[in-house]
Amino acid sequence: MESTRLDRWLWAVRLLKTRPDAAAACRGGHVRVNDRPAKPATAVSPGDEIRARVGDTTRIVEVVRVIQKRVGAADAVTCYIDRTPAPPSDTPPPVARRDRGAGRPTKRERRVLDKFRSGLS
């Protein structure tokens, strides 16, 4: 087997949950094969680079093996090389701390806190 349909492959390797979801993503322009917009019936063969927007992230994978039937997650991972860049490390914003027993903030302290919080957004 040298090639298969794009929507079938995306579903088989578990990048998208269902085959209709994969077809809808292709029709919606969320999937590209070798930097070209792809239709659900686009042929996929080993060596192709697929960019698929899944949720909020764009997955970049290279096809290693073509399969048509859905397989287990452990086998599905062997069918592609994941080249998705690591997400940026989001360090949590600093939290304004008050000493224990200091009571409620004064009006002035509250204004400083509000200014600090609005600067983070």
LINLINHU-V464975 format. One record per residue. RES is the residue in one letter. SS is DSSP state (hx for helix, st for strand, lp for the rest). OMEGA is omega in radians with two decimals (* if undefined). NEAR is the number of other C-alpha atoms within 10 Angstrom. Layout:
res = [RES RES]
ss = [SS SS]
omega = [OMEGA OMEGA]
near = [NEAR NEAR]
This chain:
res = [M E S T R L D R W L W A V R L L K T R P D A A A A C R G G H V R V N D R P A K P A T A V S P G D E I R A R V G D T T R I V E V V R V I Q K R V G A A D A V T C Y I D R T P A P P S D T P P P V A R R D R G A G R P T K R E R R V L D K F R S G L S]
ss = [lp lp st st st hx hx hx hx hx hx hx lp lp lp lp lp lp hx hx hx hx hx hx hx hx hx lp lp lp st st st lp lp st st lp lp lp lp lp st st st lp lp lp st st st st st st lp lp st st st st st st st lp lp lp lp lp lp lp lp lp hx hx hx hx hx hx hx st st st lp lp lp lp lp lp lp lp lp lp lp lp lp lp lp lp lp lp lp lp lp lp lp lp hx hx hx hx hx hx hx hx hx hx hx hx hx hx lp]
omega = [-3.07 -3.11 3.10 3.12 -3.11 -3.10 3.12 -3.12 3.13 3.13 -3.06 -3.13 3.00 3.00 3.06 -2.95 -3.13 3.12 3.04 3.06 3.13 3.12 3.13 3.11 3.10 -3.14 -3.13 3.11 -3.10 -3.10 3.10 3.07 -3.10 3.11 3.04 3.07 -3.03 3.03 -3.13 -3.08 3.11 -3.13 3.13 3.12 -3.13 -3.14 3.12 3.06 -3.11 3.04 -3.12 3.08 -3.12 -3.07 -3.13 -3.09 3.04 3.12 3.09 -3.10 3.04 -3.11 3.08 -3.09 -3.14 3.05 3.14 -3.14 3.12 -3.11 3.12 -3.07 -3.13 3.11 -3.10 -3.11 -3.13 -3.09 3.14 3.03 -3.10 3.13 3.13 3.12 3.14 3.12 3.13 -3.13 3.13 3.06 -3.12 -3.14 3.13 -3.12 3.10 -3.11 3.04 3.10 3.13 3.13 -3.11 3.13 -3.13 3.11 3.07 -3.12 3.14 3.12 3.13 3.10 3.10 3.11 3.13 3.11 3.11 -3.13 -3.12 3.09 3.14 -3.07 *]
near = [8 10 15 16 18 27 27 25 27 25 23 23 25 18 17 21 13 15 18 14 14 25 22 16 21 22 14 12 14 17 29 20 20 13 11 11 16 23 21 20 13 16 17 23 20 14 14 16 21 26 22 22 18 15 8 6 11 15 17 19 20 20 18 16 19 21 22 17 11 15 14 11 11 9 10 17 15 13 19 20 15 15 13 13 10 6 7 6 6 6 6 6 8 8 8 8 6 10 6 6 6 7 8 9 12 9 9 9 11 12 12 12 14 11 11 13 14 8 8 8 5]
